[in-house]
Amino acid sequence: LDDPGLDIAAGEEFLQEVFQILLEEGVRKSMDVTQKVCDWKEPQELRELLDLELRSDGEGRERLLQRCRDVLRLSVRTGHPRFFNQLFSGLDHHALAGRFLTETLNTSPYTYEVAPVLVLMEEQVLAKLRELVGWSSGDGIFAPGGSMSNMLAMNVARFQRFPESRSRGNWDLPRLGLFASQESHYSILKGAALLGIGTDNVHLVRTDERGKMIPEELEKEIQRVKAEGSEPLFVCATSGTTVLGAFDPLDAIADVCARHGLWLHVDAAWGGSALLSPQLRHLLAGIHRADSVTWNPHKLLMVGLQCSAFLLRDSSGLLQRCHGVGASYLFQRDKFYDVSLDTGDKSPQCGRRADGLKLWILWKAVGTWGLGQRVERAFAATRYLLEQVKRREGFQLVTEPEFINLCFWFIPPSLRGQESSPEFWDKLGKVAPAIKEKMIRRGSMMVGYQPHGSRVNFFRQIITNPAVTRQDLDFFLDEIQELGWDL
Ligand code: ABU
């Protein structure tokens, strides 16, 4: 115990080398279009390559550095300009610096005393996001992902209507009714299960052909559920659905909620960033009328996983009353500073990642204007691709995109002209998975596909990465055409 139990000098040297590897393998190569997006290996081959077994003795420096290289080399390069697989992609150097800072600090922003800088940054970032929603006051907290933010909304809504449910649980509550569109995120169902409300009590409201909730159908569902003896509580409108990128009509939905006294939550995990663009913020017209909002800057703003803000219009301390327990070893009331800055008790979590810092530093780097430009560039890239899809033979749109989700089928030459045959759609449904397998094995790019309702598998192209150029988009369509030509 007379000396430190770890070699600090060797640790620093190791880190310096790791930073070089991170820069070369993790950042530079990840953004280099001449590199593969992924280096596909079968799971058993990958297990063997990684030599995963954990042994009683540690390994030497060179071996560990090689392991760091392997992690980066054998992982999917989500910062690559041809990675289009998820609602997140790309690599922002400033946000990454924020992630390094957060990791290095290794603290939880639950109290001002252990995270003074991070608590104040979180406060500032949340206030700016609320301002963009249209609220001059309010509350909020960062949550581990949009699903958790949506669940917080459901919990706070229940607490606001039935404060006693916090201590007494669900046993003497009426049967509650939650409403969300057929296109809403699956976390609404998960949340209902987790909170003991029950998935049977989530009522999925019909959408139009573009995937938007139909407010008249919401009204009808509420009436029906009331007539059956349930108590409607909560409506989740979606601003940017996962597959089609649809925006529910918030003003009309807010009218329905106001008429019935229901909590309105807007899941803007994907589409919230459109609020930064003067050209696109109309998509969320009426969002200021919501009681709560989920917004994930880790998606369109490229902040890095994860960064999900749960925003609340209430400024009376509802969030604190709903979740706070006041652990005596963290939230002492007799501290020498302003204890309202010990914000961690607003969250159901104890240890919590400081997800505000990376957004704060990115915001400082590019400004509100720069963030808006990112959104508009993503939108412009989608418009370019849309024109090309319309122009090229064999590509067929699923629906006219409203936002950044471009959904389309590729019809190989062997199926063209057979659209009226009974087997056509079955056969077409096998095309996207076959093309996807080929592209992953080749490592040339990644894009998602899915069936959706009665529609067979189609591609969902998402462009969020400002490193993506017109050449990448042309390549994207050429590659699909080439990989799918012989199917
Ligand atoms: N709500 C998470 C969406 C996952 C994805 O498609 O990237």
Residues whose N, C-alpha, C, O or C-beta is under 5 A from the ligand:
A	BS01	ABU	N85 Q86 L87 F88
